[in-house]
Amino acid sequence: MRGAGDGAVTRADAAEMLVAAFDHLNAASLLRDLFQDAAGVPEDVVLAMEGLYHAGVTKG
């Protein structure tokens, strides 16, 4: 996980953890630019975030 430390868990951190925990979850998504706060987040993490949204794990 990128940037592990004592700070708050970000959406990107949570997405990485959940995709790692549920290895059957397909992180690839047809969605793009879903989250306005994803600027500067690595593409693989954005795909994980959007994959979780698409799978119904999160709503935002």
N, CA, C and O atoms as a Tripos MOL2 file, in Angstrom:
@<TRIPOS>MOLECULE
protein
  240   239    60     0     0
PROTEIN
NO_CHARGES

@<TRIPOS>ATOM
      1 N           0.8450   -1.1680    0.0000 N.3       1 MET1
      2 CA          0.0000    0.0000    0.0000 C.3       1 MET1
      3 C           0.8870    1.2270    0.0000 C.2       1 MET1
      4 O           1.8610    1.2970    0.7500 O.2       1 MET1
      5 N           0.5600    2.1790   -0.8250 N.am      2 ARG2
      6 CA          1.3520    3.3980   -0.9280 C.3       2 ARG2
      7 C           1.1010    4.3000    0.2770 C.2       2 ARG2
      8 O          -0.0180    4.3540    0.7870 O.2       2 ARG2
      9 N           2.1060    4.9880    0.7230 N.am      3 GLY3
     10 CA          1.9520    6.0180    1.7320 C.3       3 GLY3
     11 C           1.4670    5.5480    3.0900 C.2       3 GLY3
     12 O           0.8110    6.3090    3.8010 O.2       3 GLY3
     13 N           1.7690    4.3220    3.4680 N.am      4 ALA4
     14 CA          1.3390    3.8430    4.7850 C.3       4 ALA4
     15 C           1.9720    4.7000    5.8650 C.2       4 ALA4
     16 O           3.1480    5.0540    5.7780 O.2       4 ALA4
     17 N           1.2040    5.0250    6.8610 N.am      5 GLY5
     18 CA          1.7090    5.8670    7.9410 C.3       5 GLY5
     19 C           0.6410    6.0430    9.0000 C.2       5 GLY5
     20 O          -0.2470    5.2050    9.1530 O.2       5 GLY5
     21 N           0.7360    7.1260    9.7170 N.am      6 ASP6
     22 CA         -0.1890    7.3790   10.8130 C.3       6 ASP6
     23 C          -1.3800    8.2350   10.4100 C.2       6 ASP6
     24 O          -2.2260    8.5230   11.2570 O.2       6 ASP6
     25 N          -1.4790    8.6520    9.1570 N.am      7 GLY7
     26 CA         -2.5480    9.5350    8.7100 C.3       7 GLY7
     27 C          -3.8500    8.7920    8.4730 C.2       7 GLY7
     28 O          -3.9510    7.5860    8.6970 O.2       7 GLY7
     29 N          -4.8290    9.5310    8.0210 N.am      8 ALA8
     30 CA         -6.1410    8.9690    7.7210 C.3       8 ALA8
     31 C          -6.0500    8.0140    6.5300 C.2       8 ALA8
     32 O          -5.1930    8.1690    5.6600 O.2       8 ALA8
     33 N          -6.9280    7.0460    6.5060 N.am      9 VAL9
     34 CA         -7.0210    6.1250    5.3730 C.3       9 VAL9
     35 C          -7.7890    6.8310    4.2650 C.2       9 VAL9
     36 O          -8.9130    7.2880    4.4740 O.2       9 VAL9
     37 N          -7.1900    6.9180    3.1060 N.am     10 THR10
     38 CA         -7.8340    7.5790    1.9700 C.3      10 THR10
     39 C          -8.6930    6.5900    1.1940 C.2      10 THR10
     40 O          -8.6230    5.3820    1.4190 O.2      10 THR10
     41 N          -9.4940    7.1060    0.2890 N.am     11 ARG11
     42 CA        -10.2870    6.2520   -0.5980 C.3      11 ARG11
     43 C          -9.3640    5.3240   -1.3740 C.2      11 ARG11
     44 O          -9.6750    4.1480   -1.5600 O.2      11 ARG11
     45 N          -8.2260    5.8520   -1.8280 N.am     12 ALA12
     46 CA         -7.2730    5.0430   -2.5770 C.3      12 ALA12
     47 C          -6.7020    3.9220   -1.7080 C.2      12 ALA12
     48 O          -6.5820    2.7860   -2.1660 O.2      12 ALA12
     49 N          -6.3460    4.2360   -0.4530 N.am     13 ASP13
     50 CA         -5.8410    3.2070    0.4600 C.3      13 ASP13
     51 C          -6.8720    2.1100    0.6580 C.2      13 ASP13
     52 O          -6.5490    0.9250    0.5800 O.2      13 ASP13
     53 N          -8.1170    2.5070    0.9160 N.am     14 ALA14
     54 CA         -9.1870    1.5340    1.1530 C.3      14 ALA14
     55 C          -9.4230    0.6770   -0.0790 C.2      14 ALA14
     56 O          -9.6330   -0.5310    0.0350 O.2      14 ALA14
     57 N          -9.3910    1.2900   -1.2570 N.am     15 ALA15
     58 CA         -9.5900    0.5330   -2.4950 C.3      15 ALA15
     59 C          -8.5110   -0.5210   -2.6630 C.2      15 ALA15
     60 O          -8.8060   -1.6650   -3.0090 O.2      15 ALA15
     61 N          -7.2630   -0.1430   -2.4210 N.am     16 GLU16
     62 CA         -6.1680   -1.1050   -2.5360 C.3      16 GLU16
     63 C          -6.3340   -2.2590   -1.5530 C.2      16 GLU16
     64 O          -6.1230   -3.4180   -1.9080 O.2      16 GLU16
     65 N          -6.7120   -1.9410   -0.3240 N.am     17 MET17
     66 CA         -6.8880   -2.9870    0.6900 C.3      17 MET17
     67 C          -8.0240   -3.9330    0.3140 C.2      17 MET17
     68 O          -7.8830   -5.1500    0.4370 O.2      17 MET17
     69 N          -9.1380   -3.3890   -0.1380 N.am     18 LEU18
     70 CA        -10.2980   -4.2250   -0.4680 C.3      18 LEU18
     71 C         -10.0380   -5.0970   -1.6890 C.2      18 LEU18
     72 O         -10.3960   -6.2750   -1.6990 O.2      18 LEU18
     73 N          -9.4200   -4.5280   -2.7110 N.am     19 VAL19
     74 CA         -9.1180   -5.3210   -3.9080 C.3      19 VAL19
     75 C          -8.1390   -6.4300   -3.5540 C.2      19 VAL19
     76 O          -8.2580   -7.5430   -4.0670 O.2      19 VAL19
     77 N          -7.1680   -6.1450   -2.6790 N.am     20 ALA20
     78 CA         -6.2240   -7.1750   -2.2500 C.3      20 ALA20
     79 C          -6.9350   -8.2520   -1.4350 C.2      20 ALA20
     80 O          -6.6120   -9.4330   -1.5560 O.2      20 ALA20
     81 N          -7.8930   -7.8560   -0.6120 N.am     21 ALA21
     82 CA         -8.6040   -8.8130    0.2360 C.3      21 ALA21
     83 C          -9.5540   -9.6890   -0.5750 C.2      21 ALA21
     84 O          -9.7490  -10.8620   -0.2570 O.2      21 ALA21
     85 N         -10.1380   -9.1220   -1.6100 N.am     22 PHE22
     86 CA        -11.0880   -9.8540   -2.4430 C.3      22 PHE22
     87 C         -10.4570  -10.0450   -3.8150 C.2      22 PHE22
     88 O         -10.8140   -9.3600   -4.7730 O.2      22 PHE22
     89 N          -9.5250  -10.9750   -3.9020 N.am     23 ASP23
     90 CA         -8.7600  -11.1470   -5.1290 C.3      23 ASP23
     91 C          -9.6120  -11.5340   -6.3250 C.2      23 ASP23
     92 O          -9.1580  -11.4280   -7.4640 O.2      23 ASP23
     93 N         -10.8360  -11.9790   -6.0900 N.am     24 HIS24
     94 CA        -11.7150  -12.3150   -7.2070 C.3      24 HIS24
     95 C         -12.3980  -11.0750   -7.7720 C.2      24 HIS24
     96 O         -13.0140  -11.1440   -8.8360 O.2      24 HIS24
     97 N         -12.3000   -9.9470   -7.0820 N.am     25 LEU25
     98 CA        -12.9280   -8.7100   -7.5450 C.3      25 LEU25
     99 C         -12.1520   -8.1650   -8.7290 C.2      25 LEU25
    100 O         -10.9440   -7.9480   -8.6360 O.2      25 LEU25
    101 N         -12.8180   -7.9490   -9.8090 N.am     26 ASN26
    102 CA        -12.1870   -7.4110  -11.0020 C.3      26 ASN26
    103 C         -12.0570   -5.9020  -10.8390 C.2      26 ASN26
    104 O         -13.0600   -5.1890  -10.8430 O.2      26 ASN26
    105 N         -10.8390   -5.4170  -10.6970 N.am     27 ALA27
    106 CA        -10.6110   -3.9930  -10.4930 C.3      27 ALA27
    107 C         -10.8070   -3.1940  -11.7760 C.2      27 ALA27
    108 O         -11.0370   -1.9860  -11.7230 O.2      27 ALA27
    109 N         -10.7190   -3.8540  -12.9250 N.am     28 ALA28
    110 CA        -10.9110   -3.1460  -14.1850 C.3      28 ALA28
    111 C         -12.3630   -2.7110  -14.2990 C.2      28 ALA28
    112 O         -13.2780   -3.4510  -13.9350 O.2      28 ALA28
    113 N         -12.5570   -1.5200  -14.8000 N.am     29 SER29
    114 CA        -13.8920   -0.9490  -14.8670 C.3      29 SER29
    115 C         -14.0720   -0.1950  -16.1690 C.2      29 SER29
    116 O         -13.1030    0.2740  -16.7660 O.2      29 SER29
    117 N         -15.3070   -0.0800  -16.6040 N.am     30 LEU30
    118 CA        -15.6150    0.7120  -17.7830 C.3      30 LEU30
    119 C         -15.7720    2.1870  -17.4270 C.2      30 LEU30
    120 O         -15.8510    3.0370  -18.3140 O.2      30 LEU30
    121 N         -15.8180    2.4900  -16.1460 N.am     31 LEU31
    122 CA        -16.0090    3.8650  -15.6970 C.3      31 LEU31
    123 C         -14.6990    4.6420  -15.8010 C.2      31 LEU31
    124 O         -13.6140    4.0730  -15.6790 O.2      31 LEU31
    125 N         -14.8130    5.9220  -16.0230 N.am     32 ARG32
    126 CA        -13.6450    6.8020  -16.0450 C.3      32 ARG32
    127 C         -14.0460    8.1270  -15.4190 C.2      32 ARG32
    128 O         -15.1760    8.5920  -15.5730 O.2      32 ARG32
    129 N         -13.1010    8.7190  -14.7150 N.am     33 ASP33
    130 CA        -13.3060   10.0320  -14.1000 C.3      33 ASP33
    131 C         -14.5070   10.0510  -13.1650 C.2      33 ASP33
    132 O         -15.2380   11.0400  -13.1100 O.2      33 ASP33
    133 N         -14.7100    8.9760  -12.4390 N.am     34 LEU34
    134 CA        -15.8390    8.8670  -11.5220 C.3      34 LEU34
    135 C         -15.6350    9.7090  -10.2680 C.2      34 LEU34
    136 O         -16.5780   10.3260   -9.7720 O.2      34 LEU34
    137 N         -14.4130    9.7380   -9.7560 N.am     35 PHE35
    138 CA        -14.1260   10.4300   -8.5030 C.3      35 PHE35
    139 C         -13.3290   11.7010   -8.7480 C.2      35 PHE35
    140 O         -12.2570   11.6620   -9.3520 O.2      35 PHE35
    141 N         -13.8450   12.8100   -8.2860 N.am     36 GLN36
    142 CA        -13.1820   14.1010   -8.4850 C.3      36 GLN36
    143 C         -11.9100   14.2220   -7.6490 C.2      36 GLN36
    144 O         -11.0360   15.0250   -7.9740 O.2      36 GLN36
    145 N         -11.7950   13.4440   -6.5860 N.am     37 ASP37
    146 CA        -10.6230   13.5340   -5.7220 C.3      37 ASP37
    147 C          -9.5190   12.5470   -6.0950 C.2      37 ASP37
    148 O          -8.6410   12.2650   -5.2800 O.2      37 ASP37
    149 N          -9.5570   12.0190   -7.3210 N.am     38 ALA38
    150 CA         -8.5800   11.0110   -7.7350 C.3      38 ALA38
    151 C          -7.4010   11.5970   -8.5100 C.2      38 ALA38
    152 O          -6.5650   10.8490   -9.0170 O.2      38 ALA38
    153 N          -7.3260   12.9080   -8.6050 N.am     39 ALA39
    154 CA         -6.2080   13.5240   -9.3220 C.3      39 ALA39
    155 C          -4.8980   13.1580   -8.6290 C.2      39 ALA39
    156 O          -4.7690   13.3040   -7.4140 O.2      39 ALA39
    157 N          -3.9480   12.6900   -9.3920 N.am     40 GLY40
    158 CA         -2.6520   12.3240   -8.8530 C.3      40 GLY40
    159 C          -2.5760   10.9220   -8.2730 C.2      40 GLY40
    160 O          -1.5090   10.4810   -7.8470 O.2      40 GLY40
    161 N          -3.7150   10.2120   -8.2530 N.am     41 VAL41
    162 CA         -3.7380    8.8340   -7.7550 C.3      41 VAL41
    163 C          -3.3010    7.9210   -8.9020 C.2      41 VAL41
    164 O          -3.7740    8.0980  -10.0240 O.2      41 VAL41
    165 N          -2.4240    6.9620   -8.6600 N.am     42 PRO42
    166 CA         -1.9820    6.0660   -9.7310 C.3      42 PRO42
    167 C          -3.1600    5.3560  -10.4230 C.2      42 PRO42
    168 O          -4.1580    5.0180   -9.7860 O.2      42 PRO42
    169 N          -3.0210    5.1450  -11.7150 N.am     43 GLU43
    170 CA         -4.0970    4.5720  -12.5300 C.3      43 GLU43
    171 C          -4.6070    3.2410  -11.9930 C.2      43 GLU43
    172 O          -5.8150    3.0030  -12.0010 O.2      43 GLU43
    173 N          -3.7120    2.3630  -11.5230 N.am     44 ASP44
    174 CA         -4.1590    1.0660  -11.0240 C.3      44 ASP44
    175 C          -5.0390    1.2240   -9.7870 C.2      44 ASP44
    176 O          -5.9540    0.4310   -9.5660 O.2      44 ASP44
    177 N          -4.7630    2.2450   -8.9840 N.am     45 VAL45
    178 CA         -5.5710    2.4820   -7.7940 C.3      45 VAL45
    179 C          -6.9180    3.0880   -8.1860 C.2      45 VAL45
    180 O          -7.9440    2.7440   -7.5970 O.2      45 VAL45
    181 N          -6.9260    3.9800   -9.1680 N.am     46 VAL46
    182 CA         -8.1890    4.5420   -9.6640 C.3      46 VAL46
    183 C          -9.0660    3.4160  -10.2080 C.2      46 VAL46
    184 O         -10.2730    3.3980   -9.9670 O.2      46 VAL46
    185 N          -8.4700    2.4850  -10.9350 N.am     47 LEU47
    186 CA         -9.2390    1.3460  -11.4510 C.3      47 LEU47
    187 C          -9.8010    0.5130  -10.3070 C.2      47 LEU47
    188 O         -10.9260    0.0220  -10.3950 O.2      47 LEU47
    189 N          -9.0340    0.3490   -9.2360 N.am     48 ALA48
    190 CA         -9.5190   -0.3870   -8.0680 C.3      48 ALA48
    191 C         -10.6900    0.3500   -7.4360 C.2      48 ALA48
    192 O         -11.7010   -0.2640   -7.0980 O.2      48 ALA48
    193 N         -10.5600    1.6640   -7.2730 N.am     49 MET49
    194 CA        -11.6380    2.4680   -6.6940 C.3      49 MET49
    195 C         -12.9070    2.3550   -7.5380 C.2      49 MET49
    196 O         -13.9970    2.1430   -7.0070 O.2      49 MET49
    197 N         -12.7570    2.4980   -8.8470 N.am     50 GLU50
    198 CA        -13.9150    2.4350   -9.7290 C.3      50 GLU50
    199 C         -14.4780    1.0170   -9.8170 C.2      50 GLU50
    200 O         -15.6880    0.8330   -9.9490 O.2      50 GLU50
    201 N         -13.5970    0.0130   -9.7430 N.am     51 GLY51
    202 CA        -14.0600   -1.3760   -9.7420 C.3      51 GLY51
    203 C         -14.9170   -1.6710   -8.5170 C.2      51 GLY51
    204 O         -15.9370   -2.3510   -8.6230 O.2      51 GLY51
    205 N         -14.5060   -1.1650   -7.3550 N.am     52 LEU52
    206 CA        -15.2950   -1.3430   -6.1320 C.3      52 LEU52
    207 C         -16.6350   -0.6480   -6.2430 C.2      52 LEU52
    208 O         -17.6520   -1.1790   -5.7970 O.2      52 LEU52
    209 N         -16.6430    0.5280   -6.8320 N.am     53 TYR53
    210 CA        -17.9060    1.2470   -7.0440 C.3      53 TYR53
    211 C         -18.8230    0.4380   -7.9740 C.2      53 TYR53
    212 O         -20.0030    0.2360   -7.6880 O.2      53 TYR53
    213 N         -18.2520   -0.0140   -9.0840 N.am     54 HIS54
    214 CA        -19.0080   -0.7790  -10.0850 C.3      54 HIS54
    215 C         -19.5640   -2.0760   -9.5100 C.2      54 HIS54
    216 O         -20.6520   -2.5110   -9.8890 O.2      54 HIS54
    217 N         -18.8170   -2.6960   -8.5930 N.am     55 ALA55
    218 CA        -19.2480   -3.9610   -7.9720 C.3      55 ALA55
    219 C         -20.2810   -3.7250   -6.8660 C.2      55 ALA55
    220 O         -20.8260   -4.6850   -6.3220 O.2      55 ALA55
    221 N         -20.5550   -2.4640   -6.5290 N.am     56 GLY56
    222 CA        -21.5310   -2.1630   -5.5040 C.3      56 GLY56
    223 C         -20.9780   -2.2250   -4.0780 C.2      56 GLY56
    224 O         -21.7410   -2.2100   -3.1120 O.2      56 GLY56
    225 N         -19.6350   -2.2960   -3.9470 N.am     57 VAL57
    226 CA        -19.0260   -2.3630   -2.6310 C.3      57 VAL57
    227 C         -19.0840   -0.9990   -1.9520 C.2      57 VAL57
    228 O         -19.2290   -0.9110   -0.7330 O.2      57 VAL57
    229 N         -18.9710    0.0590   -2.7430 N.am     58 THR58
    230 CA        -19.0400    1.4310   -2.2420 C.3      58 THR58
    231 C         -19.9390    2.2560   -3.1430 C.2      58 THR58
    232 O         -20.1350    1.9180   -4.3110 O.2      58 THR58
    233 N         -20.4710    3.3060   -2.6220 N.am     59 LYS59
    234 CA        -21.3320    4.1820   -3.4180 C.3      59 LYS59
    235 C         -20.7330    5.5500   -3.6260 C.2      59 LYS59
    236 O         -21.3890    6.4370   -4.1710 O.2      59 LYS59
    237 N         -19.4890    5.7400   -3.2000 N.am     60 GLY60
    238 CA        -18.8880    7.0450   -3.4300 C.3      60 GLY60
    239 C         -17.6760    7.2870   -2.6160 C.2      60 GLY60
    240 O         -17.0690    8.3540   -2.7150 O.2      60 GLY60
@<TRIPOS>BOND
     1     1     2 1
     2     2     3 1
     3     3     4 2
     4     3     5 am
     5     5     6 1
     6     6     7 1
     7     7     8 2
     8     7     9 am
     9     9    10 1
    10    10    11 1
    11    11    12 2
    12    11    13 am
    13    13    14 1
    14    14    15 1
    15    15    16 2
    16    15    17 am
    17    17    18 1
    18    18    19 1
    19    19    20 2
    20    19    21 am
    21    21    22 1
    22    22    23 1
    23    23    24 2
    24    23    25 am
    25    25    26 1
    26    26    27 1
    27    27    28 2
    28    27    29 am
    29    29    30 1
    30    30    31 1
    31    31    32 2
    32    31    33 am
    33    33    34 1
    34    34    35 1
    35    35    36 2
    36    35    37 am
    37    37    38 1
    38    38    39 1
    39    39    40 2
    40    39    41 am
    41    41    42 1
    42    42    43 1
    43    43    44 2
    44    43    45 am
    45    45    46 1
    46    46    47 1
    47    47    48 2
    48    47    49 am
    49    49    50 1
    50    50    51 1
    51    51    52 2
    52    51    53 am
    53    53    54 1
    54    54    55 1
    55    55    56 2
    56    55    57 am
    57    57    58 1
    58    58    59 1
    59    59    60 2
    60    59    61 am
    61    61    62 1
    62    62    63 1
    63    63    64 2
    64    63    65 am
    65    65    66 1
    66    66    67 1
    67    67    68 2
    68    67    69 am
    69    69    70 1
    70    70    71 1
    71    71    72 2
    72    71    73 am
    73    73    74 1
    74    74    75 1
    75    75    76 2
    76    75    77 am
    77    77    78 1
    78    78    79 1
    79    79    80 2
    80    79    81 am
    81    81    82 1
    82    82    83 1
    83    83    84 2
    84    83    85 am
    85    85    86 1
    86    86    87 1
    87    87    88 2
    88    87    89 am
    89    89    90 1
    90    90    91 1
    91    91    92 2
    92    91    93 am
    93    93    94 1
    94    94    95 1
    95    95    96 2
    96    95    97 am
    97    97    98 1
    98    98    99 1
    99    99   100 2
   100    99   101 am
   101   101   102 1
   102   102   103 1
   103   103   104 2
   104   103   105 am
   105   105   106 1
   106   106   107 1
   107   107   108 2
   108   107   109 am
   109   109   110 1
   110   110   111 1
   111   111   112 2
   112   111   113 am
   113   113   114 1
   114   114   115 1
   115   115   116 2
   116   115   117 am
   117   117   118 1
   118   118   119 1
   119   119   120 2
   120   119   121 am
   121   121   122 1
   122   122   123 1
   123   123   124 2
   124   123   125 am
   125   125   126 1
   126   126   127 1
   127   127   128 2
   128   127   129 am
   129   129   130 1
   130   130   131 1
   131   131   132 2
   132   131   133 am
   133   133   134 1
   134   134   135 1
   135   135   136 2
   136   135   137 am
   137   137   138 1
   138   138   139 1
   139   139   140 2
   140   139   141 am
   141   141   142 1
   142   142   143 1
   143   143   144 2
   144   143   145 am
   145   145   146 1
   146   146   147 1
   147   147   148 2
   148   147   149 am
   149   149   150 1
   150   150   151 1
   151   151   152 2
   152   151   153 am
   153   153   154 1
   154   154   155 1
   155   155   156 2
   156   155   157 am
   157   157   158 1
   158   158   159 1
   159   159   160 2
   160   159   161 am
   161   161   162 1
   162   162   163 1
   163   163   164 2
   164   163   165 am
   165   165   166 1
   166   166   167 1
   167   167   168 2
   168   167   169 am
   169   169   170 1
   170   170   171 1
   171   171   172 2
   172   171   173 am
   173   173   174 1
   174   174   175 1
   175   175   176 2
   176   175   177 am
   177   177   178 1
   178   178   179 1
   179   179   180 2
   180   179   181 am
   181   181   182 1
   182   182   183 1
   183   183   184 2
   184   183   185 am
   185   185   186 1
   186   186   187 1
   187   187   188 2
   188   187   189 am
   189   189   190 1
   190   190   191 1
   191   191   192 2
   192   191   193 am
   193   193   194 1
   194   194   195 1
   195   195   196 2
   196   195   197 am
   197   197   198 1
   198   198   199 1
   199   199   200 2
   200   199   201 am
   201   201   202 1
   202   202   203 1
   203   203   204 2
   204   203   205 am
   205   205   206 1
   206   206   207 1
   207   207   208 2
   208   207   209 am
   209   209   210 1
   210   210   211 1
   211   211   212 2
   212   211   213 am
   213   213   214 1
   214   214   215 1
   215   215   216 2
   216   215   217 am
   217   217   218 1
   218   218   219 1
   219   219   220 2
   220   219   221 am
   221   221   222 1
   222   222   223 1
   223   223   224 2
   224   223   225 am
   225   225   226 1
   226   226   227 1
   227   227   228 2
   228   227   229 am
   229   229   230 1
   230   230   231 1
   231   231   232 2
   232   231   233 am
   233   233   234 1
   234   234   235 1
   235   235   236 2
   236   235   237 am
   237   237   238 1
   238   238   239 1
   239   239   240 2
@<TRIPOS>SUBSTRUCTURE
     1 MET1         2 RESIDUE 1 A MET
     2 ARG2         6 RESIDUE 1 A ARG
     3 GLY3        10 RESIDUE 1 A GLY
     4 ALA4        14 RESIDUE 1 A ALA
     5 GLY5        18 RESIDUE 1 A GLY
     6 ASP6        22 RESIDUE 1 A ASP
     7 GLY7        26 RESIDUE 1 A GLY
     8 ALA8        30 RESIDUE 1 A ALA
     9 VAL9        34 RESIDUE 1 A VAL
    10 THR10       38 RESIDUE 1 A THR
    11 ARG11       42 RESIDUE 1 A ARG
    12 ALA12       46 RESIDUE 1 A ALA
    13 ASP13       50 RESIDUE 1 A ASP
    14 ALA14       54 RESIDUE 1 A ALA
    15 ALA15       58 RESIDUE 1 A ALA
    16 GLU16       62 RESIDUE 1 A GLU
    17 MET17       66 RESIDUE 1 A MET
    18 LEU18       70 RESIDUE 1 A LEU
    19 VAL19       74 RESIDUE 1 A VAL
    20 ALA20       78 RESIDUE 1 A ALA
    21 ALA21       82 RESIDUE 1 A ALA
    22 PHE22       86 RESIDUE 1 A PHE
    23 ASP23       90 RESIDUE 1 A ASP
    24 HIS24       94 RESIDUE 1 A HIS
    25 LEU25       98 RESIDUE 1 A LEU
    26 ASN26      102 RESIDUE 1 A ASN
    27 ALA27      106 RESIDUE 1 A ALA
    28 ALA28      110 RESIDUE 1 A ALA
    29 SER29      114 RESIDUE 1 A SER
    30 LEU30      118 RESIDUE 1 A LEU
    31 LEU31      122 RESIDUE 1 A LEU
    32 ARG32      126 RESIDUE 1 A ARG
    33 ASP33      130 RESIDUE 1 A ASP
    34 LEU34      134 RESIDUE 1 A LEU
    35 PHE35      138 RESIDUE 1 A PHE
    36 GLN36      142 RESIDUE 1 A GLN
    37 ASP37      146 RESIDUE 1 A ASP
    38 ALA38      150 RESIDUE 1 A ALA
    39 ALA39      154 RESIDUE 1 A ALA
    40 GLY40      158 RESIDUE 1 A GLY
    41 VAL41      162 RESIDUE 1 A VAL
    42 PRO42      166 RESIDUE 1 A PRO
    43 GLU43      170 RESIDUE 1 A GLU
    44 ASP44      174 RESIDUE 1 A ASP
    45 VAL45      178 RESIDUE 1 A VAL
    46 VAL46      182 RESIDUE 1 A VAL
    47 LEU47      186 RESIDUE 1 A LEU
    48 ALA48      190 RESIDUE 1 A ALA
    49 MET49      194 RESIDUE 1 A MET
    50 GLU50      198 RESIDUE 1 A GLU
    51 GLY51      202 RESIDUE 1 A GLY
    52 LEU52      206 RESIDUE 1 A LEU
    53 TYR53      210 RESIDUE 1 A TYR
    54 HIS54      214 RESIDUE 1 A HIS
    55 ALA55      218 RESIDUE 1 A ALA
    56 GLY56      222 RESIDUE 1 A GLY
    57 VAL57      226 RESIDUE 1 A VAL
    58 THR58      230 RESIDUE 1 A THR
    59 LYS59      234 RESIDUE 1 A LYS
    60 GLY60      238 RESIDUE 1 A GLY
